[in-house]
Every structure is written in structure tokens, then in C-alpha cells.
Amino acid sequence: MRSTTSELNWSGTVTYTAERVVRPSSIDEAAEVIAGTGRVHGLGTRHSFNDVADTAGVLLDLTGIPTDLVVDAEQRTVTLGAGTRYGDVAADIDRAGFALHNTGSLPHISVGGAIATGTHGSGTTLGSLSTAVRSLEVLGPDGTARTIDRTDPAFDGAVLHLGLLGIVTRVTLDVEPAYRMRQDVYGAIPWDTFTANVAEVHAAGYSVCAYTVFGDAISEVLVKSRVPDGADDVPVPDALVGAPRLPGTPGDDRRTARDGSVGPWWDRLPHFPFGSVPSHGSEVQSEHFVPLRHAAAALDALRGLADRIQPHLHVCELRTMAADGFWLSPTQGEDVLCIAFTWKKHPAEVAALLPDLEARLAAFDGRPHWGKMSSLDHAAIAGLYPRLADFRDLVARADPERTFASAFGERVLGT
Ligand SMILES: Cc1cc2nc3c(=O)[nH]c(=O)nc-3n(C[C@H](O)[C@H](O)[C@H](O)COP(=O)(O)OP(=O)(O)OC[C@H]3O[C@@H](n4cnc5c(N)ncnc54)[C@H](O)[C@@H]3O)c2cc1C
């Protein structure tokens, strides 16, 4: 079991304050660490841009525990180690004849970390990656294992847990029959045309992502279309609200294929291939979710800050996500527009801008991504999450001695 100190998150902008980072190689080893430690918190692949994963005690890095992928064709599930990265198993799941319903933009993140924060891809009819969870195996404060599944009354509070309920060791996910997809690129859409047609643009494919820097236009739109079972291809329109379909680019070591070629789900849903250095590589991110019905007004409100946003912005990605019932889900209760900022690596300047950006989104009940930068504290969060008090009660019952407590939980959730 490896043990180190002073480790960084993926972006290098958060230094964990934990006294140690321990990487067990089995579930038994993980249970031993918990039982022998007063404060402990789960750690995935460290892709969060804030201190959500940090603890004053021991950080338990779950990525060293074997994946041990089990495919149950009859139940249509896969079960795997929580520290597994999606990219480690996606092709194996496909070879077994199955697929996940969606992925995030990159396959490098761990399953346990993704579902703990409500990580999502895009698709107006698609829930976050957390919605695929059928059950979780969780080590409690004394290191004892228990299973939480959809029959548990606390299930909706436990799936999106921010590490505050225990250490998740194994996860069972829904799968569906494997499918194939194509990814096409459409050109620039004038700002007003896009905001008048946000829902229509995002309904143009199985999963749609639009990009802007808050100038006069949406610079391009990526449409990921699902090929119907038994078909070789799926027809796609030559234009999207007047924007032409572009030739796109074949897949390379930086991006999955965007040229309309048909390929497996796992090689079209993520933007970045598993072998790549994902995304810009030098960045921080913030993201907010607003009800889809407020999309145009929220985007116009943010565009009013364009002159302050643009100096720090790589690009802003606009996606959609279907409502779910998880207590801490940013999409709880209503379909949302996801407004994701990939900023230049200017964490201080972004932190200074966020209060004004978030004040603009407050009018639309904008909820922040749990794994990204935000200035909101629990007073603000309490007004956005009607089930927050229930989550706090769940934490108090599951972890009365506060073994899994974190500064993030105290500051942002009041747990
Ligand atoms: C380049 C980049 C692209 C991204 N793209 C997207 C995207 O497309 N969509 C999106 O929604 N988000 C995206 N994110 C954000 C990212 O998906 C989330 O921050 C996610 O939580 C990261 O997973 P992780 O495994 O790195 O978790 P970590 O950052 O390691 O941990 C996140 C949380 O999960 C908890 N946790 C992790 N594993 C366990 C476990 N086994 N048991 C208990 N608790 C655990 C931690 O305590 C912490 O609270 C992106 C991030 C980066 C860096």
C-alpha cells in the first residue's frame, strides 16, 4: 500500500491538505485503513477543480483496487471497482455486447468519482452518469461493507454523495445493448438564432454540445447521433438552424472522430480519446446548471459579462441533461442547460469573477457543478436544493462520528 503527502489534483490548482494519501490494492486493505483512522475520504482520479475530495485526515485513493469487471447479461448490468476509469472498461463492455447510456467529455475519470459528483455528458433525454447506478458497495466508518440499491429508501440521497457517506468500493451500473454512433460538426450560429432555438438545437441528436466565447455567435455545434439497431448509418441534416454541416475531422490522438464516420459508442460519446492528454491540459473549470426553460435568458445574462469573461476563457460548452430525483443532483426536478466554462489556468482571476457570474445566474436558480470552481456557500446552496436537509440527516445517521467529513462539506453543504 503506497502512502504519500502533499499531492495535487489533475489541474495542479488544488494541493490536498490531507495528512496522507494512501492507495490500497484491495478492499480489505481499504477497510483496514478506515477502521484505523479517525478521518478519511475517498479519492478517484483527482479531476475535480476544488477541494471536494480533500480531508484533514487520510485520502483513500481507490484507483489501485482491481477493476474485476463482471458483466451480467441477464440483469443488464456491469459491476466494477469504483476507482476504475471509464476508458479502462468501455471497449470490454462493448465487446460483451453492451453500452453505457452516456459518458462525460473524457474517459479518464473514475466511475466512483463521476457518480459521486453527478458528472454528465449531454442529451436532453439522458440523465447524468449517476443515473446509471443500480447499486453501490460502501465501507462505513468502522470499515464494514454494506450494499445500497434502488430498493433502499435512502438510495436517492446516497448515489450523489460527494464522499460524505463512506468509501464506495464497487459500483453496479445499468447497461443496454451496444450501439454505434456518428459525430458531426455544424458551423457558426448567430447568438440570437441560437438562444431562440436552444431546445431545438439540443434535440438535433442523441447528444449535442455547442461552443461559444460569448461573442456574436455559437462557434460550432457537435451532434452525436445514434445509429438505429440493424442499420448501417443514420441520416443527419445538412444544416442546423441555418448552420451548415462541416466536413469535420477524422479521429486522432487528440479528438474522437467528428467526420460523420460510424463507430462504437465509446469512441464517439467522449470528445477525447482515452490515449490522449485530455482537453486543454492547462485549465480550470466552472459549470452551472439552469432550468432549460431559462436557457436563453441565462445565456444573455452571462453575455453581459463578456468583456470580463473573455480574457480568461478557453471556451464555454453548452450541453443539456434530463431531470432526475437524486437529492444532491444539479438536475434534480427539472431538465437543465449545462453551462461549462473551460478557463485558462487563471484560478485567482476566475475565483474573483465567479461571485458576479453566479449572481447573474442566481435569478435562474443556477446550481454549481460539485466538482468545479464556485463561490457558493451553504447559505446559497440551501435555497437551491429542497432535499439538502434530508441529505444532512442521512450523513448524520450514516457517519455519526464524522469520519468522512470534509471542509468542503461543511462550507458548501453545512454537513
Ligand atoms: C478535463 C476535465 C474534463 C471534465 N469533463 C467533465 C464532463 O464532461 N462532465 C462533467 O460533469 N464533469 C466533467 N469534469 C469534472 C469531473 O468529471 C468531476 O470532477 C468528477 O468528480 C471527477 O472524478 P474523479 O474520479 O476525478 O473524482 P475526484 O475528483 O477524485 O473526487 C470527486 C469526489 O468523489 C469522491 N469520491 C471519488 N471516489 C470515491 C470513492 N470510491 N468513494 C467515495 N468517494 C469517492 C471524492 O471524495 C470527491 O468528493 C471534467 C474534469 C476535467 C479535469
The ligand as an SDF file (V2000), in Angstrom:
LIG
                    3D

 53 58  0  0  0  0  0  0  0  0999 V2000
  -10.5430   17.7820  -18.2850 C   0  0  0  0  0  0  0  0  0  0  0  0
  -11.7970   17.5530  -17.4820 C   0  0  0  0  0  0  0  0  0  0  0  0
  -12.9870   17.3250  -18.1510 C   0  0  0  0  0  0  0  0  0  0  0  0
  -14.1750   17.1330  -17.4120 C   0  0  0  0  0  0  0  0  0  0  0  0
  -15.3240   16.8750  -18.1040 N   0  0  0  0  0  0  0  0  0  0  0  0
  -16.4820   16.7300  -17.4250 C   0  0  0  0  0  0  0  0  0  0  0  0
  -17.6920   16.4400  -18.1240 C   0  0  0  0  0  0  0  0  0  0  0  0
  -17.7080   16.2340  -19.3360 O   0  0  0  0  0  0  0  0  0  0  0  0
  -18.8290   16.3960  -17.4030 N   0  0  0  0  0  0  0  0  0  0  0  0
  -18.8650   16.6120  -16.0590 C   0  0  0  0  0  0  0  0  0  0  0  0
  -19.9450   16.5780  -15.4750 O   0  0  0  0  0  0  0  0  0  0  0  0
  -17.7220   16.8120  -15.3590 N   0  0  0  0  0  0  0  0  0  0  0  0
  -16.5470   16.8660  -16.0260 C   0  0  0  0  0  0  0  0  0  0  0  0
  -15.3710   17.0530  -15.3100 N   0  0  0  0  0  0  0  0  0  0  0  0
  -15.4370   17.0640  -13.8470 C   0  0  0  0  0  0  0  0  0  0  0  0
  -15.2320   15.6510  -13.2990 C   0  0  0  0  0  0  0  0  0  0  0  0
  -15.9720   14.6980  -14.0010 O   0  0  0  0  0  0  0  0  0  0  0  0
  -15.6810   15.5550  -11.8220 C   0  0  0  0  0  0  0  0  0  0  0  0
  -14.9610   16.4710  -11.0640 O   0  0  0  0  0  0  0  0  0  0  0  0
  -15.5030   14.1320  -11.2680 C   0  0  0  0  0  0  0  0  0  0  0  0
  -15.9610   14.0960   -9.9480 O   0  0  0  0  0  0  0  0  0  0  0  0
  -14.0660   13.6860  -11.3180 C   0  0  0  0  0  0  0  0  0  0  0  0
  -13.9760   12.3190  -10.9650 O   0  0  0  0  0  0  0  0  0  0  0  0
  -12.6730   11.8410  -10.1780 P   0  0  0  0  0  0  0  0  0  0  0  0
  -12.6380   10.3730  -10.2150 O   0  0  0  0  0  0  0  0  0  0  0  0
  -11.5030   12.5630  -10.6730 O   0  0  0  0  0  0  0  0  0  0  0  0
  -13.0880   12.3030   -8.7070 O   0  0  0  0  0  0  0  0  0  0  0  0
  -12.2270   13.0800   -7.6050 P   0  0  0  0  0  0  0  0  0  0  0  0
  -12.0060   14.4790   -8.0650 O   0  0  0  0  0  0  0  0  0  0  0  0
  -11.0660   12.2790   -7.2450 O   0  0  0  0  0  0  0  0  0  0  0  0
  -13.3180   13.0630   -6.4230 O   0  0  0  0  0  0  0  0  0  0  0  0
  -14.5520   13.6900   -6.6040 C   0  0  0  0  0  0  0  0  0  0  0  0
  -15.4930   13.3470   -5.4460 C   0  0  0  0  0  0  0  0  0  0  0  0
  -15.7960   11.9600   -5.4550 O   0  0  0  0  0  0  0  0  0  0  0  0
  -15.4650   11.3810   -4.1900 C   0  0  0  0  0  0  0  0  0  0  0  0
  -15.0040   10.0300   -4.4610 N   0  0  0  0  0  0  0  0  0  0  0  0
  -14.2790    9.6130   -5.5120 C   0  0  0  0  0  0  0  0  0  0  0  0
  -14.1310    8.2860   -5.4730 N   0  0  0  0  0  0  0  0  0  0  0  0
  -14.7650    7.8690   -4.3570 C   0  0  0  0  0  0  0  0  0  0  0  0
  -14.9780    6.5920   -3.7640 C   0  0  0  0  0  0  0  0  0  0  0  0
  -14.5520    5.4780   -4.3360 N   0  0  0  0  0  0  0  0  0  0  0  0
  -15.6700    6.5310   -2.6010 N   0  0  0  0  0  0  0  0  0  0  0  0
  -16.1430    7.6580   -2.0100 C   0  0  0  0  0  0  0  0  0  0  0  0
  -15.9810    8.8730   -2.5500 N   0  0  0  0  0  0  0  0  0  0  0  0
  -15.3100    8.9720   -3.7070 C   0  0  0  0  0  0  0  0  0  0  0  0
  -14.4240   12.2900   -3.6030 C   0  0  0  0  0  0  0  0  0  0  0  0
  -14.4110   12.2160   -2.1880 O   0  0  0  0  0  0  0  0  0  0  0  0
  -14.9330   13.6460   -4.0790 C   0  0  0  0  0  0  0  0  0  0  0  0
  -15.9650   14.0760   -3.2270 O   0  0  0  0  0  0  0  0  0  0  0  0
  -14.1610   17.1930  -16.0000 C   0  0  0  0  0  0  0  0  0  0  0  0
  -12.9570   17.3870  -15.3240 C   0  0  0  0  0  0  0  0  0  0  0  0
  -11.7680   17.5430  -16.0600 C   0  0  0  0  0  0  0  0  0  0  0  0
  -10.4690   17.7170  -15.3430 C   0  0  0  0  0  0  0  0  0  0  0  0
  1  2  1  0
  2  3  1  0
  2 52  2  0
  3  4  2  0
  4  5  1  0
  4 50  1  0
  5  6  2  0
  6  7  1  0
  6 13  1  0
  7  8  2  0
  7  9  1  0
  9 10  1  0
 10 11  2  0
 10 12  1  0
 12 13  2  0
 13 14  1  0
 14 15  1  0
 14 50  1  0
 15 16  1  0
 16 17  1  0
 16 18  1  0
 18 19  1  0
 18 20  1  0
 20 21  1  0
 20 22  1  0
 22 23  1  0
 23 24  1  0
 24 25  2  0
 24 26  1  0
 24 27  1  0
 27 28  1  0
 28 29  2  0
 28 30  1  0
 28 31  1  0
 31 32  1  0
 32 33  1  0
 33 34  1  0
 33 48  1  0
 34 35  1  0
 35 36  1  0
 35 46  1  0
 36 37  1  0
 36 45  1  0
 37 38  2  0
 38 39  1  0
 39 40  1  0
 39 45  2  0
 40 41  1  0
 40 42  2  0
 42 43  1  0
 43 44  2  0
 44 45  1  0
 46 47  1  0
 46 48  1  0
 48 49  1  0
 50 51  2  0
 51 52  1  0
 52 53  1  0
M  END
$$$$
